[in-house]
Amino acid sequence: MGFVAAIVSAISASAVASFVVRLVVSYAIGKVMQDRATSRMKANAAAAASARVIMINKSSNSDSIPILYGKSRLGGSRAYIDTSDGAGDLAGDEYLNVVLAMSEGEIGDIKQLWFNDLVVWDIDNGGTFTNGALSGFISTYGPALTNGNIIYHTGADNQTVDTTLKNSIGASVWTDNHRLQGVSYIAFKLKADPDIFKGGVPLITAVVEGRKMQNVSNIFAGATSPSTLFSSADANPVDVLYDYLTNIRFGKGLEHDSNGNYLAGLHIDLASFKAAKIKTWNFFKINGVLSSDQPIYDNINEILESMNGVLAFQAGKYTLRIKHANEPTTMIINSSNILTSVMVSMPEKSGKFNKITANYRNPAAGTDYNDDLVVVENTTYLAEDNASILEATVVFGLVSDTSLVTALSTYAMNASRYGIGVTFEGAHSLLRIEAGDIIEMDLPNFGWTTKKFRVMGLELTQDNTVGITAVEYIPSIELV
């Protein structure tokens, strides 16, 4: 997944007192689709395998923990598993004790609990929980559950030791320091029953709401502490991006000074994020997981992909905009402000597609968050390609809504058909352009009069000119 790291560089020039090099941070649906699609095809097998891992129980106390946003069903890592007599003696085998780590950071409520293919607890079907302890179990596992204990911990930074585990395993093994602060987990003390468990530990999965985040709309520059946190299904991707960019534990750690103190607006242009949230409202939504062992820039790209976002670094801050069909033109570029030849790159056939197969996790009734496919294809493109099927296979880890997966896949296919790129150098008058802006190229020799491009990067060259890199902008294919 392509990502251009943000670089800050102060450059002196006779006509410019100081200039911050502005580079766009863009994703498949924010830069050149063929690059993204090609990379995703190569990584598809690994991505699909990673998606399947979400629904299993790994036995490890050192593996990475996923980062859940929105609402989804997932397994977890068995960070601890052992038998005991239920009163602190590990020599006993009457009870099975399990710690199932679910997600990084504090998350929302638990909605369902599954043992293998059976729902054993459901908040909408008589399930309750008090101080984290679940009750109101259903299914054939009932006796084993009602004679034991299941406690859900949201992963708050101040959470304390699980006393049920402490008493069942023993205080010398599960001490007061075993708090798992910042990690959401489910603690199990299950009554052993050979007729029910049949000598094996069931696959345990749960439907839970994801990370508690700030509402970007309520954040104000200068705030020294986060605003009210909330968690819900269908998380807005702008809120998700802000949360990930600012998180110190697993994200980029922005909006914190050198001492680690939070300061809203320190690194992020809040006005642009608030405007982007308005543009994404009720269309783009996130329900899925990020991998905490994946590079930060890859995870940022995946969030951007879910909302057709363009993240840029300019004037010392990160700004966000949502690509849409009515973006205004910032400047008209013609021979009067171009100082060099214009280099034009055309999209290659290997990056064009007439069919895209998208893999995602579908929460709809009857599928239980299992893998599902959406296939989009275009007969007009197929005819243009002489009936040769040009297919890309992509995996959406954060998007679970079928209609949205279809829309994003269709956009990806349409965008792959375009993608003309231009590179040139111009006069200092171009400095008023920002990364992500739309420009019009008026170059009759190329057959362009109002040809629109999105600026992907600017730099002040050694020759004291402004270097521009831009990619074709097609309003008719945008989703909003």
N, C-alpha and C positions, 0 to 999 in steps of 0.2 A: 504494500500500500504506500503510495507516494506521499511524501510530506516534505515541505521546504521549511527547514528550521528558521525561526525568526532570528535575525541578526541586527544588532544595533551598532551603528558605526557613524561617528561624527566626522565629516569630511569638509575641509576648508576649500574654498574656491573664491576667485576674485569677485564673482557675481553673487555668491551665496555665502552668507556668514556661517551657517552650519546647515547640514542636510542629513536627515536620518534616512538611511537606506531602508526602503519599504519593500518587503517581500510578502507575497500572498501565501497563506497556508491553506491549501485546497485539497479536496478529495476527489474521487472518481467523478462525482456529480458536481464538482466544483472546479475541475481543471480540464484535463484532456481525457475523455472517456476511454479512448482506446488504450491508453497507458494503464488505467485502472482495471479495465476488463481483462487485459492480458495478464496483469499481475494476479488478479483474482482467480483466473483460470488455473494458473500455476499453483496457487495456494489452496485451491478448492478442496482437495483431498484432506489436507490438514485441517481446514476450517470445518469441514463436515465431521471429521473425527472429533474435533473439539466440541462441536455442538452435541454430539452423542454422549460425551463424557459428562455433560451437565446432568444427565438423568441417571447416573450411576453413583454408587457409594465407594469412593476411594478410601483405602485404609492407609492414612499417612498423617503425621503431625508436622510435616514440613512442606507439603505441596502448596502451591498457590491457591488462594481462595478467590472465587469469582466476585465480581462487583455487580450487584443486582439493581436495576432501575425499573420503575413501573411495577408490574406484577407478573410473576411467572412461576412455573413449577420446576423445581430442581432438586437434585439429590444433595450431596454434601460429602465432606471428607470426614471419615471416622478418625478423629484426632485421638480418641481413646476408646478402648474396648476391653472389658475384662469381666469375669464373674466374681461374685462375692455372696456372702450370706445375707446381705442387705443391712448388716449392722457393723460393718467395718472390717470383717475378716475375709481376705481374698482367698482363703483356702476353701471357702464355701462356694457352691455353684447353684444356689437357689435363685439368684437374680443375675440378669445380664445388664451391665452398665455400659452405656454408649454415650459418647460426646460427638455430635454431628455438627461440624462447622458449616455454616450456610453461606454467609456473605461478609465481605469487608464492610466495616462501619455500621452505624446504627440504622436499622431498617424498620419497616412498618409491621403491621399485624400479620399473624399467621391465619390462613383461610381454610386450608385443608391439609390433612395428613394421610399419606398413603403407605400401606404395607403391601409390597408387590403390586398387584393390580387392583387392590381393594382400598376404598376410602374407609379409614377407621375413625376419622374425626372430621367434622365439617361444621364450620361456624354457622352455616345456613341450614343445618339439619340437626339442631339440638346441641351442637358443640358449644362449650363455654370455656373461658379460662380466667382464672383469678390470680393476680400476682404472677402471671406467667404459667401457672399450673393448668393443664388441660383436663377437662372432664366432659362427660357426655359422649362416650365412645360408642361406635357402632361396628358391625361386622363380626365375623367369627373369631376375630382376635380379641374380642371383648374381655373374656375372663383374664387373659394374660395382662391386659392393659389396666383393667380396673383394680387388680391386685398389685399394681406397680405405680410408677409415677412418670409423667412426662412434663417437662418444664421448658418453656420457650423463652429465650433470652434475646432481646433485640439488638444487642451489640453496643450499648451505650458506653461512652468512655469512662463512666463512673460505676459500672456494674460490679457487683460483689460476687463472692464465691457462691456456687450453687450448693446449698446446704444438703439437699437430697443426695447428691453425689458424694459430698464430704462425709455424710453419715454412712452411706452404703459402702463406699470404698475404704474409708478410714481417713482420719484427719492427718495421719502421717504421710499418706500417699496423695490425697487431694486436699491440699492445704488452703489456708485463707488467701494465699497468693495466686491460686488457680482461678483467676477472675475472668480471663479471656476478654479483657476490656478492648473495645473496638472491633470485636468479632461477634456476629450474631450466630447463635448455635441453639440446638435442641439437646437437652439432657434427658436420657432415658434410663429408667430403672425398671426393667421388665421382669415380671415373674416368669421363671422358666416353666415351660409346659411342652413336653416332648410331643404330645398329640397335636399341638397347634404349630409349633415352630419346626417340628420334624428334623431336629438336629442342625438346623441352619439359621442364619440371621437373615431376616427378610430385607429386600431392597426397600429402603425408606426414602420417600420423596415428600416434598411439601410445597403447597402453593402459598407464597408469601408476597407481601408488598415490599418493594425495594427501598433503596436508601431514602432517608429523611433529608430533604434538601431545602434550601431557601427558594422562595418565590422571587425570581429576578425582578418582577414588577414592583416589589416592596423594598428593594435594596437601594440605599441612598449613599452617594459618595461621602466619604468621611466617617462612616459608621465603623466603630471599633469592635463590635461584636456582631455575629450573625443574627439575622432576623429570625422570626419564628420558623421552625423546621416543620415540614409536612411530608407525608408519603402517600401515594395513591397509584392506582392503575393508570395507564395511559399518560405517563410522565411526559411533560413538554421537553423536547430536546434542547431548548435553550437553557432551561433550568438544569438539565443534565450536564450540558457542556460547562456551565459556570461551576457546578459542583465539582466536576472532574478537574477543571483547570485550577481550582483553588484548594483542593484537598492536599494536605501535606503528606499523609500516610501513603497514598497510592497514586496521587495525581501529580500535577505540575507544581503545586504549591504557590500559585500566584496570589496576589492580594495579601501577602504577608511581608512585613519588613525584615530586616536582617536579624532581628531578635525573635522572629517567629510570631509577631503580633499581627492580628488581622486588621486590615484597613481597606474598606471597600473603595474601589475606584483607583487603587494604587497602580495597578497594572492593566486593568480592564476598562474599556470605554463603556460605562454602564448604559449610556443613552442608546448606543448601537445595539446592545443586547436587549433592551426593553423594546426597541422598534422591531427587532427580529422576532421577539416573542409574539407581538401583535400579528406579524405576518404569518407565523406558523400556527396560530391559534385554531383549534378544532380541525386541523388537517393532519399535521405530522404528530406522531406520538411514539413513545418508546416503551416496550415491555420486553426486557431481555437482559442479558448479562455481558459484561466485558471481562476479559481475562486480565488478572492483575500481573501475570508474568509476561504479557505482551508489551512491547515498547509503548511509551506514553504517546508518541506521535501517531502510532497505528490506531490506538484507541480514540484519539481525538479525531482522526480521519473517519473512523467508523461512526462516531456521533454526527459529524458533519454530513456524512452520506445520508443519514436518516432524515435530514431536513433540507437537503440541497443548499447547504450552508457554505459560505466563504469566510474564512477567518484570516484577517490580515494584521500585520504588525506595522504600525505607523505612528509617528509622533510620540514614540515611547509607550504606546499602549496597544493592546489587542482589541480589534474591532470586529464585529460580526455583521454580516448581511445575508439575507436569504435571496437567492436568485429567483427572479420573478419576471413576468412577461411585460411589465411596464416600467422598466428601469430607464431613467432619463440619460441622455447623452451628456457627458461632462465636457467634451471638447471635440471639435472637428479637426482631424489631422490631414494636412495636404502638403504639397511640395514646399510651401513657405516655412514650415516648421520641422521639416525632415532634413537632416544634414548628411545622411549617408544613404547607401543603397538599402532597400527593404528586402530582407530575406524572408521568403515565404516557404512554409513547410505544409505539405498536403498530407491528410490522413492516409495511412497505408492500409492495404486490403486486410492485413492481419489484425487490424484494430477495428474493422467494420463488422457489424453483426446484423443478421436478419432474424435471429432467434436467440432468446435468452431464457434459460431455465434457472429459476430462483429456488433455493432451499431455505426453509424457515420453519420455526416451531409454531404450530397452529393450536391455539387454545380453544377452538370452537368445539361445540358439543360433539362427542363421539371420537375425538382425536386425542384428548387429554394431553395437549402440548407435545404431541409426537411430531416427528419430522413430516413436512408436507412440501409439495412442489407447486409452483406457479410457472406456467410456460407462456411466454408472449412471443409472437412472431408476426412478420409483416410480409404479405405476398408481393407488395410493390417492391420492397427491398430485395426480395428473393428473385424477382424478375430482373432487376438491375444487376444482380450478381449471377446472371445466366443459370438460374435454378440451382446454384450451388449453395448448400446450407452452410452459413457461417454462424456458428453457435458459441455462446459463452455461458458458462455455468457459474452462478454466484451464490454466496451464502449470506443471508441477513441474520445476524446474531441479536440485533436490538429491536427488530421490527417483527411483530407477530400478527398484525392485522392483514388479512388476505388482500383487501382492496388496496391498501397502501403498498404492500409488496408488489402488487401488479402495477401500480402507478410508477413506483421507483424503477421497476424493471423495464417498463415501457420507455420511461425517460432515458434510461441507460442505453437502450437499443437505438432510440432516436438520436441521442447525442453522439453515438459512435459513427453516425453517418456524416457528421460534420467534423469540426475540429481543425479547420485551417488555422495555422499559427503564423504570426508575423514577429519579426525582430528588427529594430531599427534604432538609430540614435537621433535625437532632436535637440532643439534649443532649450534654454532654461525656462521658456514659457510653459514647457510641459510639466514643470514642477508642481503645478496646481492639481495635476492628476494624482489620484491615490490608487493604491492596489485594490482591485475589485471594481473600479469604475468602468463605465461603458464609454468607448470612444467610437467616432465614425471616421472611416478612412475614405478620403476623397482623392482617389488616384485613378484618373481615366485610363492611363496606360495599362492598368490591371483590370479594367472594366468595373472599377468600384467608384460609386458616387456617394452612396450612404451605407457602405458596408460596415456593420457593427462588430466590434471586438470588445472582449473583457480584458482589462489590464491585469496581468498576472504578476508583474514585477517591475520595479524601477531601480535604477542605480545611477550614481554619478560616476562617469567613466574617468579614466586617467587623462583623456583629452578634454575634460571639462564639458562634456556633453551629457545629456540624459538618455540612458539606455532604457528602452521599452520592450517588454515581451508581452504579447497579447494573444488571445485565442478567440476564435469565432463565437459570436453570441447570436443565438437564434431564439427570439422571443416566443415563437409559436410552439415550441416544444416544452416550455417551462410549465411547472405544475401549479403554480399559484400566480 
